[in-house]
Amino acid sequence: MDRKKYVIFTAGGSGSRMKSAEPKQFLLLDGLPVLMRSILAFVKACPELNVVTVLPASHIGCWEDLCIQYSLDVPQIIVKGGITRFHSVKNALAKVPEGALVAVHDGVRPLVSGELIRRMFAEMENCRALIPVLPVTDTLKSLCKDASGRIVATGEPDPDRSRVYAAQTPQIFRSEDLKAAYGLPYDTSFTDDASVAAKYGVPLSFIEGERNNIKLTTPEDLSLAGFLI
């Protein structure tokens, strides 16, 4: 399969749970902005990759300044984020041609390994969509919050842990499949690209992910990533 390779970095959020005045993708992790570490992980693994970076419109100038400050000379197509992650990815896909392979990666998963990236692109010879997953190890409970905000039982059976896996990124697709899937109307059930592709009917394949490929959401996550580095 002789397809060009693209990677879309979703970094359009504000990261309120990080409790920082600065968007979490711009916070420093061992001396480099988080988003920069994510980009470098990919271009080191696959130097031929074409990079599309999705950012809040109000922070594009800030990112450009950071790229100059930290001498990031990776060519990028910069795209303005939308009102949801779905709309942000849809905007980015407009920059990706038909007949390519396109990975979509959370800009705040900076610890993804080059080995996983290369292995996933190689596996795309045999599938149309590839999703990294990890088995859930905690006991799961079927709960919800009531009107007062208390956590209560739903009365439904608890999920079977042996049948539940957590999805990670990068998620890789044939670009024509993902572009077609993102032609669907937005639905709140679209929590990742795999859910959009599955709704459209794209067959999904799965591969074991990595424990260290964590998404940085809270200050504790940032501290853990620093420790892991």
N, C-alpha and C positions, 0 to 999 in steps of 0.2 A: 504494500500500500504506500504509494508515493504521495503523501499529503503534507502540505505545510502545517506547521504546528503553531497554535496561538494559545495564550493563557490570559484569562480575564481575572484581574484582582478586584474583588469587591471591597471597597474601602469607603463607602458612601455614608456610613453611620456616624452618629455623634458619640456613642459609647458612654451613655449616662451612668451605667452600672460600674464603670471604672472610677467614678467619683473624681474626675479630673476636669479642669477647665479646658484642657487640650484634648482633641480627639485621640482615642487610644492608639490609632494606627500611626500617629506621629510621636508617641512617647518613646523615650530612649530605652533600649534593651541592650545591655552590655555595650553601650557607646554608640549604637546605631538606631535610627527610628525603626519601629516594629515593621512597618510596611516595607521598608528598604531591605530588611533581613528576609522577608518573604520573597521579594522579587529576586534577590541574589541567589536564594536557594534554587530557584527554577533556572535562571540563566547559567548558573554554574553546572547544573545537571544536564541542560540541553541548550547550548549556546545559540542554536539556530531559532529558538523560540521568538515569536512576535508578541510583545507585551502590550496589553490594553489595561489601563488603570482607571478605575471608576472612583471618583472623589466627590465630596460635597462641593457644589459650585463656589461656595464662600471660602473654600480652603485650597483651591487649585494653586493660587499664588503662593501660599505657604509651602505647599509641596514642592513647587518649582524652586523656591529658595532653599529648601532642605536638600534637594538634589545637587544644587550648586555647592552648598556648604560641605556636604559629605562626599562630593566628587563622584556621584552616581552617574556614570556615562552610558547607561543602558537606554537605548531608544524606546520611547513609550508613546502610545496613542492615549491621550488623556480624554476621558469622557465624563460628563456631568452626571451625577447620581440622580435617580428618580425618587418618587415619594415612598417607594418600598424597594426591597431587594429585588423583587421581580422586575420592577420597572428599570432599575439600574442595570441589571443583566441584559434586559431587552435593548436598552440604549447601546450597550457595549457590543452586542451581537451585530448591530448595524455596521460595525467596523471589521467584521470577520467575513471572509469570502466563503462561498459555497465550496465544497470539496476539500475542506481543511479538517484537522482535528483541533478541537477547542477544549481546553481545561478551564474550569471555573474554580477559583481558590479564594478562601477567606483571606483578606489581607492581614488579618491578625492571627494567622496560624504560621508563625515564622520558623517553627522547628521541624517542619516537614523535611524528610531526608531526600537527598538526591537519588538514593537507591529506589525509593518508592516512586518517585517521579518517573525515572527511566523505565522501571518495571511496568508501570501503568501504561505509558505510551507504547511500549513494546506489545503489551497484551491487546491493544486496540487493533492489532492485525486480525483478531479473532472475534471481536464483538463490536456492537454499535454504541454502547454506553457502559462505562465502568465506574463503580462506586466503591471507595474504601470504607470498610465497616469493622467494628470491634464488638465482640460479645459483651453484653451487659453483665457485670459481676455482682452488683448489689441486688438485694431482694426488692421487688417492685410491689407497690401498693396502688390500688385504684382509689384515688382521693380527689377532692375538689375543695374549693373555698365557698363557704355559704355567704349569705348576704352581709353578715357582720365581719367577714374576712377570716373566720376560723377555718382551719383545715379539718375536713370531715370525710368519712367514708361515703363512697357513692352507692354502695350496696351491690356493685358489680363485682364479679370474680377478679382477683388479682391477676395481672398478666403473668404468663409462663415465661420465666426468665430465660429458659433454654431456647426460646424462639424469638428473643428480642435482641436486636443489634443496634448500635449507635452508628450513624452515618457521619463521615468526615468529608473533608475536601483535601486534594482536588478531586472533582468529578469530571470525567472526560467523555466527550461525545463527538460523533461526526457532526460537523457544523450544520449540514443541511437538516439533520434531525432536530437539533436543538433550536435552530432558527424557526423551523416550522412549529415546534412545540410552543415557543414563545409568542406565536400568533394567537394562542388561546386567550380568552378573556381572563383577567386576573381573578384569582380565587384565594381566599384566606388559607386554604389547605396547602398552598404552595409554599412550603417552608424551606425547600432547597431545589436545586435544578433537577435532581432525580425525580422529585414529585411532579414537576411540570412535564418532564419527558414521559413518565409513566402514564400520566393523564392523557397524553396525546397518543399513546400506544407504542412508544419506543421500548423494545425489550432491554431490560437492565441486566448487567452482569456485575458480580461483586468480587472484591479482593480484600484480603486482610489488611487493615490499616495499621497504625502505629500508636502505641500508648503515649509517646512523647509529642505527637502531633496535636497538641492541645490548642483550643481557641481561647485567646486572651480576652476575658470578659470582665474580670474583677481585679482589684489590686493584688489579691492573693495569687491569681493566675500569673500576673507579671512577675511577682517574686519567685514563683516556682520556675518560670521560664528562665529567669536569670540564674537560678541554681542549676538547672539542667545544662545550660551553656557552660 
